């Protein structure tokens, strides 16, 4: 699952040759469900779709200890997998039509407007999403998800400067969130991320931002 | 290694997220029910 906010083009290159499905989480939906602010991460679900294991940050199956742990858990889960069909998983979000009806009934609910915007963005209507996020932010200026989502929708509309401004507002609310911070880096310095990722540059940038030598909110710690 | 539970905790059912694959085809987490599923989250940045 690639947490690339701007689409499948770049992860497609890195995922070439993989023998498992790769999906793109442009809305950082899973990140928000699991409350993570970094990657790489690993989540293991049992056969019924329940979370059996989470490893946030630095999840690397090339490491012997990590691989052994995951393989052990997979063996355990395979042994206790129940025969027959597993129960349905909970639906994540109501349909777009439902959200439109709900915001009409409760137009003062910032979370509802943000959920509508997310659904619109997921359906590919980024312009409508930007407007709905704006409605959410007019009601609650500290709604992190709305700043974040609005930035992502703006980026896909080619409104880069506005996207960075929205992501910076999200980062100001959550300076430890590296999903947002690194998305800003990637947007501002595409040459450091494409066609190869320059990890040395990232370390230097981190040092600069820890020292407050950037227009971004300082890295905590 | 950090193991923690965020908004969802260990033991919680994962909501049935639907996300597009690299070709735009929609995949749901529920498509993989009936067997363990390892989700690896990464990014190109």
Interface residues (C-beta under 8 A of the other chain):
Chain A: X1 X2 X3 X4 X8 X10 X11 X12 X13 X14 X15 X21 X22 X23 X24 X25 X29 X30 X31 X32 X33 X34 X35 X36 X39 X40 X41 X42 X43 X44 X45 X46 X47 X48 X49 X50 X51 X52 X53 X54 X55 X56 X57 X58 X59 X61 X65 X66 X70 X73 X74 X77 X78 X81 X85 X86 X88 X89 X90 X91 X92 X179 X182 X183 X185 X186 X193 X194 X197
Chain B: X1 X2 X3 X4 X5 X6 X7 X8 X9 X10 X11 X12 X13 X14 X15 X16 X17 X18 X19 X20 X21 X22 X23 X24 X27 X29 X30 X32 X33 X34 X35 X36 X37 X38 X39 X40 X41 X42 X43 X44 X45
